């Protein structure tokens, strides 16, 4: 993929922040369901602790890695593909590069 200019990189960082927040919220809602089950006595404290550990080692690390250390264009394209952010929510200058990234990976 072509080198992205400063303006596009800034827009991608902003979009990544929104996508990261939405994906993390989705995963935290799943973890919250475990807390609710614990509150109803359906999970022991040990089982809840295991759920917390799985969240930390799994989704939390994966999302952190994707959004903090990964390629911003690919992260945003993946978030659009997964439905966490809509293309029409992005700045118009991002539409072409994000669509190009999505097409590139869809063809592989």
N, C-alpha and C positions, 0 to 999 in steps of 0.2 A: 504494500500500500504506500501511497505517496507520503512524503513528509508533510506534516500538518503545521500550519502557521500558528502564531501565538494566539490570535483571536479564536481559532477553532479549538486549540488546546484549552483555553480558558472556558469556553462554552462546554466542552466535554467534562471538565472538572466539575462544573456546576451540575450538569446532568448526572454525573456519577454520584454526587452527593445525594441527589433526590432518589436515584435508583437504589443506592446502598441503604438509605433510610427505609425505603419501602420493603426491600427484601429482608432486612434485619427485623423490621416490624412483623412481617409475616412469620418468620421463624420464632420470634419471641411470643407471638400469639399461640403457637403450638406449645411452647414451654409453659406459658401461662395456664393452658389447659391441664397440664400436669400438676401445677400448684392448686388448681381448683379441685382436681381429683384427690389430692392430698388433704385439702381442707374438708372434703366430704368423707374422709376416712377410707377412700378407695385405694390409696397408695400409702405405703409406709414411708417414714422419713428416709429410710435407706434407699427405697426405690426412687423417691424424689431426688435424692442426691445423685443417684445414677443418671437420671434424666438430665439434670443440670450438667453433669460431667459430659454426657453425650453431646449436649448442645454446644458446650465450650470446645470440645475436641472436633466436632463435626461442622455444623453450619456456621458457627461463629468464626472459626478459623478459615473456612473456605471463603466466606464473604469478605473477611478482613484481607485475605491474600488477594482476592480478585480486585477489590476496590482500592486497596492501599499500595499494592505492589504490581498490579497487573497493567496491561495495556488499556488505556482509557477508552479508545474507540471500540475495542473488542468488548469491554465491559458494558458499555452503553448499548451496543448492538445486541448483546446477549440479554440485557434487561428488557429491551424492546421486544425481542423474540419471545421472551418468557412472559410478557404482558405486565411487567412491573412498571413500565413507563410507556406511554404512547408516543409514536412518532410525532403526532401533531402537538405534543407538549414541548417538544424540543424547539430550540431556536431554528428558524428556517435554514440558516447556514450549516446546520448539522444534518439536515435531511439527506443530502447526497452522500456524504461520507459514511453515514450510518447505514443507509440502504446498500451502499457498495459493500460494506463489511458483511452485512447480513447475506447478501447474494453470494459473496465469495465463499462463506462457510456453508451455506445451504447447498452449494454445488459440489461440495467435497464429500 
